[in-house]
Amino acid sequence: MSEEKKQTGKIKAELDAEIVVYIGPDIPGVKQYTTYNAGLPDALKEKIKEHPFFNSFVVPVEKLARASAELERDGSALSVLYRKASGK
């Protein structure tokens, strides 16, 4: 295996191990503000495949406060996407 592929695999593994929080609306199998540290559940992966903007609702735990504030701010990108995702 080339050194570049090893590095790419290492980076992917580090990202997969990162602790993230789902801040979008509840969907079957996934609740808002659930943390994940071993990858995303299949239900969320499928939702992201169907509607890629759902990926915007997966944020590193370190950025949760900022993302939550943006979610609450009317007219922000996350707020608009949240309304779209929740059908409001």
Buried (B, 14 or more C-beta within 10 A) or exposed (E): EEEEEEEEEEEEEEEEEEEBBBBBBEBEEBEBEBEBEEEBBEEBBBBBEEEEBBBBBBBEBEEBEEBBEBBEEEEBEBBEBBEEBEEE
